[in-house]
Amino acid sequence: MKPESKDKTDLYNSSVLERFSNFLDSHIFATRLVIIGIFGGGIIIIGRSIRIGTRFSKVDHVPKEFISRHIYLRGLIKGVDISDSTLHISHIPITRFIWFQTKNDDLLPVSLFGTVPMQSGVDWMKSNCIGREVWFQLMARKQQSHIDCVVTLKKNWLRNMCINAYLIENGLAKAGHVIDDAILDSTSLHYLKIFKKAEIIACRKQRGIWKYHHNTLQANEVGIISLVKKFVGHFISRGKAALLSYFKHKK
């Protein structure tokens, strides 16, 4: 390229940039509005795509990606079902802006992952959990009727309490058994190991249902020992009687 043509090209490019800069300077307010509009529109689109304003109230409303990634959701416990120990949670969305919100008053049915609550556990949840704010981690969809979750209750301003582990460790629930470990990921297996350890602790310390179980075993052992003693005593007494009669006849 000749030097003259190169200078002309540079002059033309600088002229275009200068015109564009002058245009922005003369229409700075409109430019700001356009930038704000694009930014706000992008936020709204992203917000709707990740459901930041959606209030989940049914199992099939929760995206599969949320469950597979074990997303944490926040909500209020409104009730506990006595029949199947299900928690009825009012989900609180991330944001409450009007343009993100979906109106729905139904409650999300949540069951405790890896946990089989006893009646004492249901009574504890009714007394200590209703009306409390919790975080619940999505673990699995259960027959389209419940969502298995690990539910965390705020104990104080420093500590949180996992309801699943607390019930198991205090003998108010049993650790659930999973038939096929192959369908579980590392997060699920991690929680199941924690719950199994909690059950071992409850059994060793004879808490809750394990105290009754231990007493029953002791009672059974005592009953068996007493039966054995009676049988042995009866056998010995009959043997003594037989020996005495034998010696009498011999004399």
Backbone hydrogen bonds in HBPLUS format (Angstrom, degrees):
<---DONOR---> <-ACCEPTOR-->    atom                        ^
c    i                          cat <-CA-CA->   ^        H-A-AA   ^      H-
h    n   atom  resd res      DA  || num        DHA   H-A  angle D-A-AA Bond
n    s   type  num  typ     dist DA aas  dist angle  dist       angle   num
A0006-LYS N   A0002-LYS O   3.09 MM   4  6.29 156.1  2.14 150.1 157.2     1
A0007-ASP N   A0003-PRO O   3.01 MM   4  6.16 154.1  2.08 143.6 149.9     2
A0008-LYS N   A0004-GLU O   3.03 MM   4  6.34 149.9  2.13 144.5 153.0     3
A0009-THR N   A0005-SER O   2.99 MM   4  6.26 152.1  2.07 145.0 152.1     4
A0010-ASP N   A0006-LYS O   3.02 MM   4  6.27 165.1  2.05 152.4 155.8     5
A0011-LEU N   A0007-ASP O   2.94 MM   4  6.06 153.0  2.02 142.6 150.6     6
A0012-TYR N   A0008-LYS O   2.89 MM   4  6.12 149.2  1.99 142.7 151.1     7
A0013-ASN N   A0009-THR O   2.95 MM   4  6.22 163.1  1.98 154.6 158.1     8
A0014-SER N   A0010-ASP O   2.97 MM   4  6.12 163.7  2.00 147.8 152.5     9
A0015-SER N   A0011-LEU O   2.95 MM   4  6.05 143.5  2.09 136.0 146.4    10
A0016-VAL N   A0012-TYR O   2.97 MM   4  6.28 151.3  2.05 148.6 155.7    11
A0017-LEU N   A0013-ASN O   3.01 MM   4  6.27 166.8  2.02 153.2 156.4    12
A0018-GLU N   A0014-SER O   2.94 MM   4  6.01 150.8  2.03 139.5 148.0    13
A0019-ARG N   A0015-SER O   2.96 MM   4  6.15 154.1  2.02 144.3 150.9    14
A0020-PHE N   A0016-VAL O   2.92 MM   4  6.17 161.0  1.95 151.3 156.7    15
A0021-SER N   A0017-LEU O   2.90 MM   4  6.06 158.0  1.95 146.3 152.4    16
A0022-ASN N   A0018-GLU O   2.89 MM   4  6.07 153.8  1.96 143.7 151.2    17
A0023-PHE N   A0019-ARG O   2.86 MM   4  6.11 147.0  1.97 143.7 153.1    18
A0024-LEU N   A0020-PHE O   3.02 MM   4  6.33 157.1  2.07 147.7 152.8    19
A0025-ASP N   A0021-SER O   2.97 MM   4  6.18 155.8  2.03 145.5 152.5    20
A0026-SER N   A0022-ASN O   2.98 MM   4  6.14 151.7  2.06 143.2 150.2    21
A0027-HIS N   A0023-PHE O   2.98 MM   4  6.11 129.9  2.24 139.9 153.1    22
A0031-THR N   A0027-HIS O   2.95 MM   4  6.17 155.2  2.01 151.5 159.4    23
A0032-ARG N   A0028-ILE O   2.98 MM   4  6.19 156.1  2.04 144.7 150.2    24
A0033-LEU N   A0029-PHE O   3.05 MM   4  6.35 155.3  2.11 146.5 153.2    25
A0034-VAL N   A0030-ALA O   2.98 MM   4  6.27 156.0  2.04 149.1 155.0    26
A0035-ILE N   A0031-THR O   3.02 MM   4  6.30 162.8  2.05 152.1 156.3    27
A0036-ILE N   A0032-ARG O   2.88 MM   4  6.07 166.5  1.90 153.2 157.1    28
A0037-GLY N   A0033-LEU O   2.80 MM   4  5.94 153.6  1.87 144.9 153.0    29
A0038-ILE N   A0034-VAL O   2.91 MM   4  6.15 160.1  1.95 151.4 155.9    30
A0039-PHE N   A0035-ILE O   2.92 MM   4  6.10 165.3  1.94 151.8 156.3    31
A0040-GLY N   A0036-ILE O   2.81 MM   4  5.94 165.0  1.83 150.1 154.7    32
A0041-GLY N   A0037-GLY O   2.87 MM   4  5.94 158.5  1.92 145.2 151.7    33
A0042-GLY N   A0038-ILE O   2.94 MM   4  6.11 152.6  2.01 144.7 152.2    34
A0043-ILE N   A0039-PHE O   3.01 MM   4  6.32 154.2  2.08 147.5 154.2    35
A0044-ILE N   A0040-GLY O   3.01 MM   4  6.26 160.5  2.05 149.9 154.8    36
A0045-ILE N   A0041-GLY O   2.98 MM   4  6.19 161.4  2.01 148.0 153.0    37
A0046-ILE N   A0042-GLY O   2.92 MM   4  6.09 166.0  1.94 150.7 154.7    38
A0047-GLY N   A0043-ILE O   2.76 MM   4  5.85 160.5  1.80 149.4 155.9    39
A0048-ARG N   A0044-ILE O   2.94 MM   4  6.11 156.7  2.00 147.6 152.9    40
A0049-SER N   A0045-ILE O   3.03 MM   4  6.19 147.8  2.13 141.5 150.7    41
A0050-ILE N   A0046-ILE O   3.07 MM   4  6.35 147.0  2.18 151.4 158.6    42
A0052-ILE N   A0047-GLY O   3.07 MM   5  5.42 163.8  2.09 153.1 155.5    43
A0051-ARG N   A0048-ARG O   3.35 MM   3  4.92 159.8  2.39  94.1  99.5    44
A0054-THR N   A0051-ARG O   3.30 MM   3  5.02 158.6  2.35  97.2 103.5    45
A0095-THR N   A0052-ILE O   3.02 MM  43  5.90 164.9  2.04 151.2 150.0    46
A0061-HIS N   A0058-LYS O   3.08 MM   3  5.36 153.2  2.15 106.6 115.0    47
A0062-VAL N   A0059-VAL O   3.23 MM   3  5.77 155.4  2.29 113.4 119.6    48
A0066-PHE N   A0063-PRO O   3.11 MM   3  5.38 129.0  2.38 101.9 114.2    49
A0068-SER N   A0064-LYS O   2.91 MM   4  6.17 168.6  1.92 159.1 162.1    50
A0069-ARG N   A0065-GLU O   3.01 MM   4  5.99 143.9  2.15 139.3 147.9    51
A0071-ILE N   A0066-PHE O   2.99 MM   5  5.25 170.7  2.00 155.9 158.5    52
A0070-HIS N   A0067-ILE O   3.10 MM   3  4.93 155.2  2.16  99.5 107.1    53
A0138-LEU N   A0071-ILE O   3.06 MM  67  5.69 170.2  2.07 156.1 153.5    54
A0073-LEU N   A0136-PHE O   2.98 MM  63  5.40 158.6  2.03 136.9 143.3    55
A0136-PHE N   A0073-LEU O   2.82 MM  63  5.40 160.6  1.85 152.6 159.3    56
A0092-ILE N   A0074-ARG O   2.77 MM  18  5.49 176.8  1.77 143.4 143.8    57
A0075-GLY N   A0134-VAL O   3.00 MM  59  5.59 155.5  2.06 158.9 161.3    58
A0134-VAL N   A0075-GLY O   2.84 MM  59  5.59 165.5  1.86 162.3 167.0    59
A0076-LEU N   A0090-SER O   2.98 MM  14  5.09 152.6  2.05 131.6 137.4    60
A0090-SER N   A0076-LEU O   2.76 MM  14  5.09 164.6  1.79 154.6 155.3    61
A0077-ILE N   A0132-ARG O   3.09 MM  55  5.79 165.7  2.11 157.7 159.0    62
A0131-GLY N   A0077-ILE O   2.64 MM  54  5.35 174.4  1.65 159.4 161.0    63
A0078-LYS N   A0088-HIS O   2.78 MM  10  5.63 164.0  1.81 166.2 171.3    64
A0088-HIS N   A0079-GLY O   2.90 MM   9  5.12 171.1  1.91 146.7 146.1    65
A0081-ASP N   A0086-THR O   2.79 MM   5  5.01 168.8  1.80 151.5 154.9    66
A0085-SER N   A0081-ASP O   2.77 MM   4  4.96 120.6  2.13 141.3 151.0    67
A0087-LEU N   A0110-VAL O   2.74 MM  23  5.04 162.3  1.77 166.2 159.9    68
A0110-VAL N   A0087-LEU O   2.79 MM  23  5.04 169.7  1.80 158.6 161.3    69
A0089-ILE N   A0108-LEU O   3.00 MM  19  5.11 172.9  2.00 144.3 142.9    70
A0108-LEU N   A0089-ILE O   2.80 MM  19  5.11 162.3  1.83 155.1 149.0    71
A0100-PHE N   A0097-PHE O   3.09 MM   3  5.49 155.4  2.15 111.0 118.8    72
A0101-GLN N   A0097-PHE O   3.19 MM   4  6.27 136.5  2.38 150.2 162.5    73
A0147-ILE N   A0109-PRO O   3.20 MM  38  6.60 142.8  2.35 140.3 150.4    74
A0111-SER N   A0147-ILE O   3.02 MM  36  5.95 156.2  2.08 129.5 137.2    75
A0149-CYS N   A0111-SER O   2.88 MM  38  6.21 154.1  1.95 163.6 171.5    76
A0113-PHE N   A0149-CYS O   2.84 MM  36  4.98 176.2  1.84 135.3 136.2    77
A0176-GLY N   A0114-GLY O   2.79 MM  62  4.33 178.1  1.79 107.9 108.4    78
A0116-VAL N   A0174-LYS O   2.80 MM  58  5.06 157.0  1.85 156.9 159.7    79
A0174-LYS N   A0116-VAL O   2.97 MM  58  5.06 161.4  2.00 129.9 132.4    80
A0118-MET N   A0172-LEU O   2.97 MM  54  5.71 174.6  1.98 140.6 141.6    81
A0121-GLY N   A0118-MET O   2.97 MM   3  5.06 123.0  2.31  97.4 112.4    82
A0122-VAL N   A0118-MET O   3.01 MM   4  6.42 151.1  2.09 152.2 160.3    83
A0123-ASP N   A0119-GLN O   2.96 MM   4  6.22 158.9  2.00 148.3 153.9    84
A0124-TRP N   A0120-SER O   2.98 MM   4  6.19 148.4  2.08 137.3 146.0    85
A0125-MET N   A0121-GLY O   3.01 MM   4  6.27 157.9  2.06 146.5 151.7    86
A0126-LYS N   A0122-VAL O   2.97 MM   4  6.23 153.8  2.04 148.2 155.6    87
A0127-SER N   A0123-ASP O   3.07 MM   4  6.26 147.1  2.18 142.8 151.1    88
A0128-ASN N   A0124-TRP O   2.88 MM   4  5.97 145.3  2.00 149.7 159.4    89
A0129-CYS N   A0125-MET O   2.89 MM   4  5.03 147.1  2.00 137.6 140.3    90
A0132-ARG N   A0129-CYS O   3.00 MM   3  5.40 158.5  2.05 138.3 137.7    91
A0135-TRP N   A0152-THR O   3.05 MM  17  5.21 161.1  2.08 148.5 154.0    92
A0152-THR N   A0135-TRP O   2.76 MM  17  5.21 172.2  1.76 166.7 169.4    93
A0137-GLN N   A0150-VAL O   2.93 MM  13  5.14 166.8  1.95 142.5 142.7    94
A0150-VAL N   A0137-GLN O   3.11 MM  13  5.14 150.7  2.20 135.6 143.2    95
A0139-MET N   A0148-ASP O   2.91 MM   9  5.51 153.4  1.98 166.2 160.2    96
A0140-ALA N   A0148-ASP O   3.32 MM   8  5.11 155.6  2.38 132.1 134.0    97
A0148-ASP N   A0140-ALA O   2.77 MM   8  5.11 146.9  1.88 153.3 160.9    98
A0142-LYS N   A0146-HIS O   2.81 MM   4  5.04 164.0  1.83 148.3 148.6    99
A0145-SER N   A0142-LYS O   3.08 MM   3  6.13 163.3  2.11 132.3 134.5   100
A0146-HIS N   A0142-LYS O   3.17 MM   4  5.04 157.5  2.22 139.8 145.3   101
A0163-ILE N   A0151-VAL O   2.89 MM  12  5.74 151.6  1.97 156.7 166.1   102
A0153-LEU N   A0161-MET O   2.69 MM   8  5.08 168.3  1.71 156.8 153.6   103
A0161-MET N   A0153-LEU O   2.64 MM   8  5.08 162.3  1.67 155.8 162.3   104
A0155-LYS N   A0159-ARG O   3.01 MM   4  5.60 135.0  2.22 129.4 142.0   105
A0156-ASN N   A0159-ARG O   3.09 MM   3  5.35 166.4  2.11 148.8 148.6   106
A0166-TYR N   A0162-CYS O   2.96 MM   4  6.11 159.8  2.00 154.2 160.8   107
A0167-LEU N   A0163-ILE O   3.02 MM   4  6.11 169.8  2.03 155.9 157.1   108
A0168-ILE N   A0164-ASN O   3.29 MM   4  6.52 163.2  2.32 147.7 152.2   109
A0169-GLU N   A0165-ALA O   2.86 MM   4  5.94 166.6  1.88 153.7 157.9   110
A0170-ASN N   A0166-TYR O   3.08 MM   4  6.13 136.5  2.28 143.6 153.2   111
A0172-LEU N   A0167-LEU O   2.74 MM   5  4.76 149.5  1.83 165.4 160.1   112
A0171-GLY N   A0168-ILE O   3.19 MM   3  5.26 163.9  2.21 109.6 111.0   113
A0209-ILE N   A0171-GLY O   2.98 MM  38  5.25 165.2  2.00 133.3 133.6   114
A0184-LEU N   A0181-ASP O   3.11 MM   3  5.42 160.9  2.15 110.3 116.2   115
A0189-LEU N   A0185-ASP O   3.06 MM   4  6.31 167.2  2.08 156.8 160.5   116
A0190-HIS N   A0186-SER O   2.92 MM   4  6.01 148.7  2.02 141.4 150.2   117
A0191-TYR N   A0187-THR O   3.16 MM   4  6.47 159.0  2.20 149.6 153.3   118
A0192-LEU N   A0188-SER O   3.01 MM   4  6.27 160.0  2.05 151.3 157.4   119
A0193-LYS N   A0189-LEU O   3.00 MM   4  6.19 151.6  2.09 147.4 153.7   120
A0194-ILE N   A0190-HIS O   3.19 MM   4  6.47 155.6  2.25 144.0 150.4   121
A0195-PHE N   A0191-TYR O   2.93 MM   4  6.22 159.2  1.97 154.2 159.6   122
A0196-LYS N   A0192-LEU O   2.97 MM   4  6.12 150.8  2.06 141.9 149.7   123
A0197-LYS N   A0193-LYS O   3.03 MM   4  6.26 158.7  2.07 148.8 153.9   124
A0198-ALA N   A0194-ILE O   2.98 MM   4  6.23 151.3  2.06 144.3 152.7   125
A0199-GLU N   A0195-PHE O   2.97 MM   4  6.23 147.1  2.08 142.1 150.5   126
A0200-ILE N   A0196-LYS O   3.05 MM   4  6.36 151.1  2.14 145.4 152.8   127
A0201-ILE N   A0197-LYS O   3.04 MM   4  6.34 155.1  2.11 147.6 153.8   128
A0202-ALA N   A0198-ALA O   3.02 MM   4  6.29 159.9  2.06 147.2 152.2   129
A0203-CYS N   A0199-GLU O   2.93 MM   4  6.13 153.5  2.00 146.4 153.8   130
A0204-ARG N   A0200-ILE O   2.93 MM   4  6.14 158.8  1.98 149.1 154.5   131
A0205-LYS N   A0201-ILE O   2.95 MM   4  6.10 159.8  1.99 151.3 156.9   132
A0207-ARG N   A0202-ALA O   3.00 MM   5  5.19 165.8  2.02 147.4 152.0   133
A0206-GLN N   A0203-CYS O   3.30 MM   3  4.97 154.4  2.37  92.9 100.1   134
A0210-TRP N   A0207-ARG O   3.01 MM   3  5.40 142.4  2.16 144.2 136.0   135
A0211-LYS N   A0208-GLY O   3.08 MM   3  5.51 143.6  2.22 108.7 118.5   136
A0213-HIS N   A0209-ILE O   2.99 MM   4  6.19 155.2  2.05 141.2 149.0   137
A0214-HIS N   A0210-TRP O   2.85 MM   4  5.89 151.4  1.93 135.5 142.8   138
A0215-ASN N   A0211-LYS O   2.93 MM   4  6.16 161.8  1.96 149.1 153.9   139
A0216-THR N   A0212-TYR O   2.86 MM   4  6.04 151.7  1.94 146.8 155.0   140
A0217-LEU N   A0213-HIS O   2.98 MM   4  6.24 155.7  2.04 144.3 150.6   141
A0218-GLN N   A0214-HIS O   2.90 MM   4  6.21 157.7  1.96 149.0 155.5   142
A0219-ALA N   A0215-ASN O   2.85 MM   4  6.05 157.7  1.90 146.2 152.5   143
A0220-ASN N   A0216-THR O   2.86 MM   4  6.10 154.1  1.93 147.1 154.4   144
A0221-GLU N   A0217-LEU O   2.83 MM   4  6.09 156.0  1.89 148.0 154.9   145
A0222-VAL N   A0218-GLN O   2.85 MM   4  6.11 160.4  1.89 151.4 156.7   146
A0223-GLY N   A0219-ALA O   2.88 MM   4  6.06 155.9  1.94 144.3 151.3   147
A0224-ILE N   A0220-ASN O   2.90 MM   4  6.11 157.7  1.95 149.1 154.7   148
A0225-ILE N   A0221-GLU O   2.92 MM   4  6.12 163.1  1.95 150.7 155.5   149
A0226-SER N   A0222-VAL O   2.90 MM   4  6.09 158.2  1.95 148.5 154.5   150
A0227-LEU N   A0223-GLY O   3.02 MM   4  6.22 154.6  2.09 143.9 150.7   151
A0228-VAL N   A0224-ILE O   2.95 MM   4  6.22 157.9  1.99 149.8 155.9   152
A0229-LYS N   A0225-ILE O   2.85 MM   4  6.12 158.7  1.89 149.3 155.4   153
A0230-LYS N   A0226-SER O   2.92 MM   4  6.13 158.9  1.96 147.8 153.2   154
A0231-PHE N   A0227-LEU O   2.89 MM   4  6.13 159.7  1.93 148.4 154.3   155
A0232-VAL N   A0228-VAL O   2.83 MM   4  6.07 164.3  1.86 153.6 157.9   156
A0233-GLY N   A0229-LYS O   2.80 MM   4  5.92 163.0  1.83 150.4 155.9   157
A0234-HIS N   A0230-LYS O   2.82 MM   4  5.96 159.1  1.86 147.1 153.1   158
A0235-PHE N   A0231-PHE O   2.92 MM   4  6.10 156.9  1.97 145.3 152.0   159
A0236-ILE N   A0232-VAL O   2.86 MM   4  6.09 155.4  1.92 150.3 156.9   160
A0237-SER N   A0233-GLY O   2.92 MM   4  6.10 163.7  1.94 150.9 155.2   161
A0238-ARG N   A0234-HIS O   3.05 MM   4  6.18 161.9  2.08 147.6 152.4   162
A0239-GLY N   A0235-PHE O   2.97 MM   4  6.11 146.3  2.09 138.0 147.9   163
A0240-LYS N   A0236-ILE O   2.87 MM   4  6.17 155.6  1.93 151.6 157.7   164
A0241-ALA N   A0237-SER O   2.98 MM   4  6.22 161.0  2.02 147.9 153.1   165
A0242-ALA N   A0238-ARG O   2.95 MM   4  6.12 155.0  2.01 144.1 150.8   166
A0243-LEU N   A0239-GLY O   2.99 MM   4  6.22 154.4  2.06 146.6 153.2   167
A0244-LEU N   A0240-LYS O   3.00 MM   4  6.23 161.9  2.03 154.9 159.0   168
A0245-SER N   A0241-ALA O   3.07 MM   4  6.23 164.0  2.09 149.6 153.6   169
A0246-TYR N   A0242-ALA O   3.04 MM   4  6.15 146.4  2.15 139.1 148.5   170
A0247-PHE N   A0243-LEU O   3.05 MM   4  6.33 158.0  2.10 152.2 156.4   171
A0248-LYS N   A0244-LEU O   3.05 MM   4  6.23 151.4  2.13 146.5 154.5   172
A0249-HIS N   A0245-SER O   3.11 MM   4  6.27 163.0  2.14 146.2 149.7   173
A0250-LYS N   A0246-TYR O   3.12 MM   4  6.27 144.2  2.25 139.8 149.9   174
A0251-LYS N   A0247-PHE O   3.09 MM   4  6.28 148.2  2.19 142.6 149.3   175
